[in-house]
């Protein structure tokens, strides 16, 4: 009698934003997909709800004793990212308080570091990621993902800071917002199978114009963004990690997360 594979070993966590579409649109249907906000995926991963998931880099720093990094894929930028933005009715230097979303620890940790480096100390206020409510209570609001893209389109005059660009200007390094991680005790063959399935989609997105078009169309149908803007966006956010990204990740984990241990990948 064959031993049945536990469902979680065929389940891959997915950020509930379009920034992972190149990895997930058209994914092998033998895998189950678990969509959730970035920080929620950390809990799902720790509870063995999925074999592999993109989680905030700051969450990896917090749980690195239990988790391990999977190579080559992530959520990153090399400068302007377009979807991690501070909005406000006044300049950043004049903000008395900034509303911070509860769904991404990497962006919040990065913003706090950037503000400290600029000698700015607005009061942080955690709340749900709704810009209207945030700006009713605070001078500034940090938004990530599709919400940030949408609000930048309708309120471009309110954009005060792109965190990916600010990090590049400060350090000269790319910014890795999300890493793909697995539990250290997960069977290696299960992690590799999920990784290979995601990487195959990314390879097609990068090299096959028809696949790229399908991913852009999928994002267009699930957002208010034009095909032209989405094409630019997928040149601002990257899912393939190169050596520069890994260097930027080390810098972020050291500077922003006070992580002293050297990072390594599962293979």
Residue pairs with C-beta under 8 A, 6 or more apart in sequence:
5 190
7 32
8 48
8 49
8 50
8 51
9 51
9 186
9 187
9 190
10 30
10 31
10 32
10 51
10 190
10 194
11 31
11 32
11 33
11 34
11 49
11 50
11 51
12 24
12 27
12 31
12 32
12 33
12 34
12 50
12 51
12 52
12 53
12 194
12 197
12 198
13 33
13 34
13 35
13 36
13 41
13 44
13 45
13 49
13 50
13 52
13 53
13 54
13 55
14 20
14 24
14 33
14 34
14 35
14 36
14 41
14 53
14 54
15 35
15 36
15 37
15 38
15 41
15 54
15 75
15 145
15 178
16 35
16 36
16 37
16 145
17 83
17 144
17 145
17 146
18 145
18 146
18 219
18 222
18 223
18 230
18 233
19 75
19 83
19 145
19 178
19 237
19 239
20 54
20 75
20 239
21 215
21 218
21 219
22 201
22 202
22 205
22 206
22 215
22 234
22 239
23 73
23 198
23 201
23 202
23 205
23 239
24 33
24 198
24 201
25 201
25 214
25 215
25 218
26 201
26 204
26 211
26 214
26 215
27 33
27 197
27 198
27 201
28 197
31 194
31 197
34 41
34 44
34 49
34 50
34 53
36 44
37 103
37 104
38 54
38 55
38 56
38 59
38 103
38 104
38 105
38 106
38 144
38 178
39 55
39 56
39 59
39 102
39 103
39 104
39 105
40 103
41 50
41 53
41 54
41 55
42 53
42 55
42 56
42 59
42 63
44 50
44 53
45 52
45 53
45 55
45 67
45 181
45 182
45 183
46 63
46 66
46 67
46 183
48 183
48 186
51 182
51 186
51 190
51 191
51 194
52 70
52 180
52 181
52 182
52 191
52 194
52 195
52 198
53 180
53 181
53 182
54 73
54 74
54 75
54 178
54 179
54 180
54 181
55 67
55 178
55 179
55 180
55 181
56 104
56 105
56 106
56 107
56 177
56 178
56 179
57 106
57 176
57 177
57 178
57 179
57 249
57 252
57 253
57 257
58 105
58 106
58 108
58 109
58 110
58 256
58 257
59 105
59 106
60 67
60 69
60 179
60 181
60 253
61 253
61 257
61 258
61 259
62 105
62 257
64 259
64 261
64 263
66 183
66 184
67 181
67 182
67 183
67 184
68 181
68 182
68 183
68 184
68 264
68 265
68 266
69 179
69 180
69 181
69 263
69 264
69 265
69 266
70 179
70 180
70 181
70 182
70 191
70 195
70 265
70 266
71 195
71 241
71 265
71 266
71 267
72 195
72 199
72 240
72 241
73 180
73 195
73 198
73 199
73 202
73 239
73 240
73 241
74 176
74 177
74 178
74 179
74 180
74 238
74 239
74 240
74 241
74 245
74 249
75 176
75 177
75 178
75 179
75 237
75 238
75 239
76 174
76 175
76 176
76 177
76 178
76 237
76 238
76 239
76 241
76 245
76 248
76 249
77 84
77 164
77 168
77 174
77 175
77 177
77 236
77 237
77 238
78 164
78 168
78 174
78 238
78 244
78 245
79 164
79 165
79 168
79 174
79 236
80 162
80 164
80 165
80 236
81 162
81 163
81 164
81 165
81 175
81 177
81 236
81 237
82 148
82 149
82 152
82 162
82 164
82 232
82 233
82 236
82 237
83 144
83 145
83 146
83 148
83 149
83 233
83 236
83 237
84 107
84 110
84 142
84 143
84 144
84 148
84 162
84 163
84 164
84 177
85 142
85 143
85 144
85 148
85 151
85 152
85 159
85 160
85 161
85 162
85 163
86 92
86 98
86 111
86 140
86 141
86 142
86 159
86 160
86 161
86 163
87 131
87 134
87 135
87 140
87 141
87 142
87 143
87 151
87 155
87 158
87 159
87 160
88 95
88 98
88 135
88 139
88 140
88 141
88 158
88 160
89 135
89 139
89 158
90 139
90 140
91 160
92 115
92 118
92 120
92 140
92 160
92 161
93 118
93 120
94 139
95 120
95 122
95 138
95 139
95 140
96 122
96 123
96 138
96 139
97 122
97 123
97 124
97 125
97 137
97 138
97 139
97 140
98 111
98 115
98 122
98 123
98 124
98 125
98 138
98 139
98 140
98 141
98 142
99 125
99 126
99 127
99 133
99 134
99 135
99 137
99 138
99 140
99 141
99 142
100 108
100 111
100 124
100 125
100 126
100 127
100 142
101 107
101 108
101 126
101 127
101 128
101 129
101 142
101 143
101 144
102 126
102 127
102 128
102 129
103 129
103 144
104 144
104 145
104 177
106 177
106 178
106 252
107 142
107 144
107 163
107 177
108 124
108 142
109 256
109 257
110 163
110 167
110 175
110 177
110 252
110 256
111 142
111 161
111 163
112 124
112 256
113 255
113 256
114 161
114 163
114 166
114 167
114 170
115 121
115 122
117 170
122 139
122 140
125 137
125 138
127 133
127 134
127 137
129 143
129 144
129 147
131 141
131 143
131 147
131 151
131 155
134 141
134 143
135 141
135 158
140 160
143 151
146 223
149 223
149 225
149 229
149 233
150 223
150 224
150 225
151 158
152 159
153 224
153 225
153 229
163 175
164 175
164 177
164 236
167 173
167 175
167 248
167 252
168 174
168 175
171 248
171 251
171 255
173 244
173 247
173 248
173 251
173 252
174 244
174 245
174 247
174 248
175 248
175 252
176 241
176 245
176 246
176 248
176 249
176 252
179 249
180 195
180 198
182 191
182 266
188 266
188 267
191 266
192 267
201 211
202 239
202 240
204 211
205 211
205 212
205 215
205 239
206 212
206 240
212 234
215 234
216 227
216 230
216 231
216 234
217 227
219 225
219 230
220 226
220 227
220 230
223 230
225 233
238 245
241 249
246 263
249 263
250 262
250 263
253 259
253 263
254 260
